Amino acid sequence: MLMEKIKSYLEIRINKYFPGVRWPALLIVIPALLIGTYTFLNIFSEVVIENRRSQMAAYEKRFASIQKDLPAYAYFNYVTDQEYYPDFIRVRYALIPARIVRGLSPRQKYLVVQNLDSTNIPQFKGYTLKKDYQNGVMLFQRSR
Amino acid sequence: MDLLAIILPFIAGSAIIVALFPEYCLSGVCMILAASLGAGIGFGITSATAFLWLAWFDHPGGYYLMAELGLSVFLVLLASYRFRYAKNTTPIDQISSYRLSVRQIKWLKGIFLFLLIAFVASFILKAYFDRPHGAHDAWAIWNYRARWLFKGGSNWTHAFTYLNAADSPDYPLLVTGSVFRMWSILGTDYVAIPIMVAGVLAVGSILIIFSSIGILRGENQGYLAAIFIFLSTQFLNVATYQYADAPLSFYILGTIALFSLKDHYPNLSLRLLFLAGLTASCAAWTKNEGVLFLVLIILIRFIGEIRRHNWSGILTQFFSFFMGMSFLGSTLIYFKLRFAIKNDLVNQANLSKLSVYLLDWDRYIEVLSGMAKRILAFNDHIIILLIVFFLISGVDRSSFVKKGVASHILLMLLMLGGYAFSFFISPHDLNWHMGSSLRRLIVQLWPTWVFIAFYCVKSLEKNLAGEHGKILSS
């Protein structure tokens, strides 16, 4: 009896706010409204308030200046103090159409260095510094 | 010129659909379906023409744009001619009595529109401001190759050289080619271009679900199905990555929706099959999983049907499908033979170890339990919500709904089987391989599973529960 009463009360309420559909539809509609709104607000908060930006955009910006000093299609060596693997993939993408060789072997005419964790200019045997871009990125040229 | 580069794929793709269905395409939900599928087909065709132009002549520039403009003008003229002189005005909607008897539920439409706007706004914020270059595979594979094709000059084939297994240089070129085409015509590599390609195909998937379910089961059911996709936040997330998984889900869904329409409107079947051939070949031109989909759909929908139909009927239908897939299919074969290097999974060295992999029972358990676990956990266990909803709502057992649905389910299960097989023979660490790819593989099939579920479930309008079959048969 009580169950019947609860059921009919709920039905009246559902009919009032969500007329025309059977109640299982609400299993979708209500969570979708909540989650859709929450997702938007969450992304808005991340992007607009916290100003979150992907690392790749920072790489593009950082390596834009060195790109014009690297001959197109040339191979270059790349050394970094960043251990995270995608670092190499990001630099490879940012410096197209120059072609990246990870590490110092085989040796190419140019060496691009990313040194973000220290202000010292590293030394590489057989290479001399050609340009320091003052943002952790340096271009070395083979001296012999 | 900038605008032309962007709108020509939409114009060309939509014109093909209007030319095929002049009597239906310019009204109601059919127009939404035509516009969404048209955008996807346009991307498929223009990505292939841009790639072929590069391979045979030079980088697509002014002359290429002229040629593409000429093709689009021709298609638009053909569509206008077909539209003006279409004599066959049989309405597409054999269930119009059903549709007319049910009024549109306004609040449902309101919620759909609200969530659509929220989805688009979330996508733009996330894709344009937070990750304008996409996620890892976008700059490792998809946009990486597009940038090489665009900036590589005479060395553009470097896009397909092998540096490591994750590069996948044999992946087909729909996404890459679309981005490359627009960058080449515009003369600069705007970050907005890959975002636009990803966004159009993601929103297109939602509109295809809404419009195809709307045609088959009524607009209210279409709104609910689309609203369910808004619940799947992983779909939004993966779309912002700028990978090929969300685009592939668009083409798989489009093909299944077209086959469903074909099952119900036999007078349109050859034209629908031509279009399904186009979308299925777009799937194959998007990602290697799409090639599996193309093979399976031919096996199930044509070879598997031979017993039930006569040979000549099947051959006529297959010819129509084949004509639709011929351009992109042959472009794909040309790309694979001429440019793509060996795949990291399907290659001689790996296949020689096949017997070792296939006789390793622990591997089966690891793969199947890993897949089951990840499928259940996908998008915060959303599959449980779908199952509960499905069980509570009940299946519509009308002959209308039963038509063709078993083959869709079989196809989707075989796709999952294909993914499981790729893990069985994977030379990579299984845990890493499944962890890094299974979520995206589920996204490829998710909109189609949602389409099938809402196609099968009983009508959710109050006055129609259980009456769908009766109305249809009357």
Interface residues (C-beta under 8 A of the other chain):
Chain A: F18 P19 G20 V21 R22 P24 A25 L27 I28 V29 P31 A32 L33 I35 G36 T37 T39 F40 I43 F44 E46 V47 V48 R52 R53 S54 M56 A57 E60 A72 Y73 P86 I89 R90 R92 Y93 I96 P97 R99
Chain B: R103 I105 W107 L108 I111 F114 L115 A118 F119 A121 S122 L125 K126 F129 D130 R131 P132 H133 G134 A135 H136 W139 A140 N143 Y144 R147 W148 K151 G152 G153 N155 H158 L163 N220 L224 I227 F228 F230 L231 T233 L236 L385 V388 F389 I392 S393 L460 E461 K462 N463 A465
